[in-house]
Amino acid sequence: MIVSLIVAASENNVIGKDNQLIWKMPADMKFFREKTTGHHIIMGRKTFESTGVLPKRTSIIISRNNDLTVPENCLLAISIEDAISKVKNDEEAFIIGGADIYKQSLAVADKIYLTRIHHTFEGDAYFPEIDETKWELISKQEHQPDEKNQYAFTFLEYRKK
Ligand SMILES: NC(=O)c1ccc[n+]([C@@H]2O[C@H](COP(=O)([O-])OP(=O)(O)OC[C@H]3O[C@@H](n4cnc5c(N)ncnc54)[C@H](OP(=O)(O)O)[C@@H]3O)[C@@H](O)[C@H]2O)c1
């Protein structure tokens, strides 16, 4: 099984504000849905509070609170390692955020799917800078803004060296 981070970040690495996403980019939401559907998705408790249960995926919610109640069909994990150990029968598991979880899971991840939104935003949650001595860019697809997607964006895929 491989462990992949999947994230959308602005030019200044902002990923959210007030526990919400900032932009609405349907093309990126479609990409996220297509990549993660049918797989396990691992997230921090705050991201779970923001997104709720995403259909057709198995959610694993990470919290230090052992007593946290999670919805039926979701799993609770007490650490990133615990979350990964709970993934069964899946060739790719996705770490879907947020900032706290991304920062801690770069060390265990094999891949990063980064959607770079070509705009600068103010926010309070950030994706870490990708260290290109550790990560190799293996795919890059640039897209211009259109009637549904306000900002130019690029799908980037990195593999750990
Ligand atoms: N743009 C994107 O792609 C994207 C994706 C996802 C999220 N986001 C944004 O990111 C922001 C949320 O990020 P965040 O950093 O505030 O929160 P987060 O990473 O979603 O969740 C943090 C929580 O996870 C738990 N946790 C963290 N490390 C842990 C560990 N080692 N062991 C056990 N539990 C651990 C703790 O929960 P407890 O407090 O319950 O112990 C902690 O409070 C929001 O703005 C959201 O919209 C953006």
The ligand as an SDF file (V2000), in Angstrom:
LIG
                    3D

 48 52  0  0  0  0  0  0  0  0999 V2000
   -6.8010   22.9700    0.9950 N   0  0  0  0  0  0  0  0  0  0  0  0
   -6.7930   21.7000    1.3720 C   0  0  0  0  0  0  0  0  0  0  0  0
   -6.4610   20.8020    0.5870 O   0  0  0  0  0  0  0  0  0  0  0  0
   -7.2260   21.3460    2.7650 C   0  0  0  0  0  0  0  0  0  0  0  0
   -7.4110   20.0020    3.1200 C   0  0  0  0  0  0  0  0  0  0  0  0
   -7.7840   19.7180    4.4330 C   0  0  0  0  0  0  0  0  0  0  0  0
   -7.9440   20.7240    5.3560 C   0  0  0  0  0  0  0  0  0  0  0  0
   -7.7600   22.0050    4.9870 N   0  0  0  0  0  0  0  0  0  0  0  0
   -7.8880   23.1160    5.9510 C   0  0  0  0  0  0  0  0  0  0  0  0
   -6.9760   22.8910    7.0220 O   0  0  0  0  0  0  0  0  0  0  0  0
   -7.5070   23.5090    8.2050 C   0  0  0  0  0  0  0  0  0  0  0  0
   -7.5160   22.5020    9.3510 C   0  0  0  0  0  0  0  0  0  0  0  0
   -6.1740   22.1490    9.6920 O   0  0  0  0  0  0  0  0  0  0  0  0
   -5.6820   22.1310   11.2160 P   0  0  0  0  0  0  0  0  0  0  0  0
   -4.1990   22.0350   11.2200 O   0  0  0  0  0  0  0  0  0  0  0  0
   -6.3130   23.2550   11.9430 O   0  0  0  0  0  0  0  0  0  0  0  0
   -6.3650   20.8160   11.8110 O   0  0  0  0  0  0  0  0  0  0  0  0
   -6.2820   19.2510   11.4200 P   0  0  0  0  0  0  0  0  0  0  0  0
   -4.8740   18.8930   11.0080 O   0  0  0  0  0  0  0  0  0  0  0  0
   -7.3880   18.9230   10.4900 O   0  0  0  0  0  0  0  0  0  0  0  0
   -6.6650   18.5610   12.8040 O   0  0  0  0  0  0  0  0  0  0  0  0
   -5.8760   18.7950   13.9560 C   0  0  0  0  0  0  0  0  0  0  0  0
   -6.3110   17.8370   15.0310 C   0  0  0  0  0  0  0  0  0  0  0  0
   -5.8910   16.5120   14.6920 O   0  0  0  0  0  0  0  0  0  0  0  0
   -5.5480   15.8170   15.8880 C   0  0  0  0  0  0  0  0  0  0  0  0
   -4.1250   15.4680   15.8300 N   0  0  0  0  0  0  0  0  0  0  0  0
   -3.1150   16.1430   15.2330 C   0  0  0  0  0  0  0  0  0  0  0  0
   -1.9490   15.4830   15.3700 N   0  0  0  0  0  0  0  0  0  0  0  0
   -2.2220   14.3650   16.0730 C   0  0  0  0  0  0  0  0  0  0  0  0
   -1.4210   13.2820   16.5370 C   0  0  0  0  0  0  0  0  0  0  0  0
   -0.1060   13.2220   16.2880 N   0  0  0  0  0  0  0  0  0  0  0  0
   -2.0230   12.3060   17.2560 N   0  0  0  0  0  0  0  0  0  0  0  0
   -3.3550   12.3410   17.4940 C   0  0  0  0  0  0  0  0  0  0  0  0
   -4.1760   13.3420   17.0880 N   0  0  0  0  0  0  0  0  0  0  0  0
   -3.5990   14.3450   16.3740 C   0  0  0  0  0  0  0  0  0  0  0  0
   -5.8660   16.7470   17.0420 C   0  0  0  0  0  0  0  0  0  0  0  0
   -7.2350   16.5030   17.3640 O   0  0  0  0  0  0  0  0  0  0  0  0
   -7.7950   16.6590   18.8780 P   0  0  0  0  0  0  0  0  0  0  0  0
   -7.7300   18.1340   19.1470 O   0  0  0  0  0  0  0  0  0  0  0  0
   -9.2080   16.1100   18.7960 O   0  0  0  0  0  0  0  0  0  0  0  0
   -6.8950   15.8380   19.7480 O   0  0  0  0  0  0  0  0  0  0  0  0
   -5.7170   18.1090   16.3970 C   0  0  0  0  0  0  0  0  0  0  0  0
   -6.4050   19.1380   17.0730 O   0  0  0  0  0  0  0  0  0  0  0  0
   -8.9020   24.0060    7.8310 C   0  0  0  0  0  0  0  0  0  0  0  0
   -8.8290   25.3850    7.4800 O   0  0  0  0  0  0  0  0  0  0  0  0
   -9.2430   23.1850    6.6040 C   0  0  0  0  0  0  0  0  0  0  0  0
  -10.1980   23.8340    5.7680 O   0  0  0  0  0  0  0  0  0  0  0  0
   -7.4080   22.3410    3.7000 C   0  0  0  0  0  0  0  0  0  0  0  0
  1  2  1  0
  2  3  2  0
  2  4  1  0
  4  5  1  0
  4 48  2  0
  5  6  2  0
  6  7  1  0
  7  8  2  0
  8  9  1  0
  8 48  1  0
  9 10  1  0
  9 46  1  0
 10 11  1  0
 11 12  1  0
 11 44  1  0
 12 13  1  0
 13 14  1  0
 14 15  2  0
 14 16  1  0
 14 17  1  0
 17 18  1  0
 18 19  2  0
 18 20  1  0
 18 21  1  0
 21 22  1  0
 22 23  1  0
 23 24  1  0
 23 42  1  0
 24 25  1  0
 25 26  1  0
 25 36  1  0
 26 27  1  0
 26 35  1  0
 27 28  2  0
 28 29  1  0
 29 30  1  0
 29 35  2  0
 30 31  1  0
 30 32  2  0
 32 33  1  0
 33 34  2  0
 34 35  1  0
 36 37  1  0
 36 42  1  0
 37 38  1  0
 38 39  2  0
 38 40  1  0
 38 41  1  0
 42 43  1  0
 44 45  1  0
 44 46  1  0
 46 47  1  0
M  CHG  2   8   1  16  -1
M  END
$$$$
